[in-house]
Amino acid sequence: MYKFVAAACLAAIAAGSADAQIVNVTYTGTVTSGYDYAGDFGWFNSDLSGAPIVARFQFDTSKGVVSTGSEFSFIYGGPGEGTQSPALNASLTVNGYTVRFVGSEFGEILSEENYGYSSQFSQANDIMHYLMATVSIYADGPFGSPTFTYDGDLSGADTAGAFYDGNGGGASLQFTSTHLTIRPAAAPEPASWAMMLGGFGLVGGMMRRRRKGAVSFG
């Protein structure tokens, strides 16, 4: 029983540590130009210009090639690079329709702040899809580099984004972003871990009592 609880505690600690490495990145904006040839986002051969978009990335900043300094964090990789891709998943939503990536052949996240110039860059692709979004602004420290945290509007910033779907000549578009959110994934609260471990202990205790109270015939 005690060994079980101890193992659960270690697993909880490990999971909390892993969660701290996960970063969620969300760009919100508008399509500047592009067509949806295969109907990924609604109608076949439709002009997507002016449509609202949400580009989402999730990165594991412990994977791939990691290079960090006092003013930058640069993480990239994939099987083609001989490493794990830091991009766990990605998706693009246009007009309420979402295309989700399956796996990740390559991923990259960059946070840079140097000489009054700051930028964020995110990229992910699987076998059929490519998604990229970037933002840069001439100001000191708007992105909190290299901590990968930011939440705000992008007025005055230079932004760009692109999405390509190679599945039978699917959608191809470019977009600009008006809002950017970069947040480490929240680790479970200590109280949540305590409740979980308490539940494990209760289940273990019940199983132990059942074994003691078992009756054998024969």
C-alpha positions in Angstrom: 0.0 0.0 0.0 2.7 2.5 1.0 4.8 1.5 -1.9 1.9 2.2 -4.2 1.3 5.7 -2.8 5.0 6.5 -3.0 5.1 5.4 -6.6 2.1 7.6 -7.3 3.8 10.6 -5.6 6.8 10.1 -7.8 4.6 9.9 -10.9 2.8 13.1 -9.8 6.1 14.9 -9.4 7.4 13.7 -12.8 4.1 14.7 -14.5 4.2 18.2 -13.0 7.7 18.7 -14.2 6.8 17.5 -17.7 3.8 19.9 -17.8 6.1 22.8 -17.1 7.9 22.1 -20.4 4.7 22.3 -22.6 4.0 25.6 -24.3 0.7 26.5 -26.0 0.8 29.1 -28.7 -2.3 30.7 -30.3 -2.4 33.3 -33.1 -5.7 35.0 -33.9 -6.1 36.9 -37.1 -7.5 37.2 -40.6 -6.7 35.6 -44.0 -5.1 38.1 -46.3 -5.2 35.9 -49.4 -5.8 32.3 -50.3 -8.1 29.7 -51.8 -9.7 26.5 -50.4 -9.4 24.2 -53.4 -10.4 21.0 -51.6 -13.0 22.3 -49.2 -10.9 22.0 -46.0 -12.7 25.0 -44.5 -16.1 24.8 -46.0 -16.7 25.3 -49.7 -14.6 23.9 -52.6 -12.7 26.5 -54.6 -13.7 29.3 -52.2 -11.8 32.6 -51.7 -10.8 32.7 -48.1 -9.7 36.4 -48.1 -11.0 38.2 -45.0 -12.0 35.0 -43.1 -11.1 34.8 -39.4 -8.4 32.3 -38.4 -7.0 30.8 -35.2 -3.7 29.0 -35.5 -2.7 26.8 -32.6 0.6 25.1 -31.8 1.6 23.0 -28.8 5.4 22.5 -28.2 7.4 20.4 -25.9 10.4 22.7 -25.3 12.5 19.8 -24.0 12.5 18.0 -27.3 14.6 18.6 -30.4 17.6 20.8 -30.6 17.5 23.4 -27.8 19.5 26.6 -27.8 18.8 29.3 -25.2 20.5 32.4 -24.0 19.7 35.5 -22.0 17.8 37.0 -24.9 16.6 34.1 -27.0 15.2 30.6 -27.0 15.4 28.6 -30.2 14.1 25.0 -30.4 13.6 22.9 -33.5 13.7 19.4 -34.8 12.1 16.3 -36.3 12.9 12.9 -37.6 14.6 14.4 -40.7 16.9 16.2 -38.4 17.6 13.1 -36.4 15.7 14.4 -33.3 12.2 14.5 -31.9 10.0 17.2 -33.2 9.1 19.8 -30.4 5.7 20.4 -32.1 3.3 18.0 -30.3 0.3 19.1 -32.4 -1.0 22.0 -34.5 -4.2 23.1 -36.1 -5.8 25.9 -38.1 -9.4 27.0 -37.8 -10.9 29.1 -40.6 -14.6 30.1 -40.6 -15.2 27.6 -37.8 -13.7 24.6 -39.7 -10.5 23.1 -38.3 -7.7 21.1 -39.9 -5.6 19.2 -37.4 -2.2 17.9 -37.9 -1.4 14.2 -37.5 2.0 13.8 -35.8 4.8 16.3 -36.6 7.6 15.8 -39.2 9.2 19.1 -38.1 8.6 21.8 -35.5 10.2 25.0 -34.4 9.6 27.8 -31.9 11.7 30.9 -31.6 11.6 33.7 -29.0 14.1 36.5 -29.6 14.8 39.8 -28.0 17.8 41.8 -29.0 18.6 45.5 -29.5 15.0 46.7 -29.3 13.8 44.1 -31.8 11.6 41.2 -30.5 10.0 38.3 -32.4 8.2 35.1 -32.0 8.1 32.4 -34.6 6.2 29.1 -34.7 6.2 26.3 -37.3 4.9 22.8 -37.6 4.3 20.4 -40.4 3.2 16.8 -40.9 3.3 14.7 -44.1 0.5 16.8 -45.7 0.3 20.1 -43.9 2.5 23.1 -43.2 1.6 25.9 -40.7 3.8 28.9 -39.9 3.1 32.1 -37.9 5.5 34.9 -36.9 5.3 38.3 -35.3 8.0 41.0 -34.8 8.0 44.4 -33.2 10.6 47.0 -32.6 10.4 47.4 -28.9 12.2 46.1 -25.8 10.9 42.9 -24.2 7.3 42.6 -25.3 7.5 38.8 -25.4 9.4 38.0 -22.2 12.1 36.1 -24.0 13.2 33.4 -23.4 10.3 32.4 -21.1 7.8 31.8 -24.0 5.0 33.8 -22.3 2.9 36.6 -23.8 -0.7 37.6 -24.1 -1.8 40.7 -25.9 -2.8 42.5 -29.1 -0.3 43.0 -31.9 -1.0 46.6 -32.9 2.1 48.1 -34.4 3.7 44.7 -35.0 4.7 43.0 -38.2 2.9 39.7 -38.6 2.8 37.0 -41.2 1.4 33.4 -41.4 1.0 30.7 -44.0 -0.8 27.4 -44.3 -0.6 24.8 -47.1 -2.5 21.5 -47.5 -0.9 19.1 -50.0 -3.8 16.7 -49.8 -5.1 16.7 -53.3 -4.5 20.4 -53.8 -6.1 21.6 -50.6 -6.2 25.0 -49.1 -3.3 27.5 -49.5 -3.5 30.8 -47.7 -1.6 33.6 -46.0 -2.8 35.4 -42.9 -1.9 38.2 -40.5 -2.4 38.1 -36.7 -4.0 40.6 -34.4 -3.6 38.7 -31.1 -0.9 36.3 -29.7 -1.1 34.1 -26.6 2.0 32.1 -25.5 1.5 30.2 -22.2 3.2 27.3 -20.5 0.7 24.5 -19.9 -0.7 24.8 -16.4 0.5 22.1 -14.0 -2.1 20.6 -11.7 -2.5 22.4 -8.4 -1.1 20.7 -5.3 -4.6 20.3 -3.9 -5.5 18.4 -7.1 -2.5 16.0 -6.6 -3.5 15.6 -3.0 -7.1 14.6 -4.0 -5.8 12.2 -6.6 -3.3 10.5 -4.2 -6.0 10.3 -1.5 -8.2 8.5 -4.0 -5.4 6.1 -4.8 -5.0 5.4 -1.0 -8.8 4.9 -0.6 -8.9 2.4 -3.4 -5.8 0.5 -2.1 -7.3 0.4 1.4 -10.6 -1.1 0.1 -8.8 -3.7 -1.9 -6.7 -4.7 1.1 -9.9 -5.0 3.3 -11.5 -7.2 0.6 -8.6 -9.5 0.6 -8.7 -9.9 4.4 -12.4 -10.5 4.4 -12.4 -13.0 1.6 -14.0 -16.4 2.5 -12.7 -19.6 1.0 -14.9 -22.7 0.6 -13.5 -26.1 -0.1 
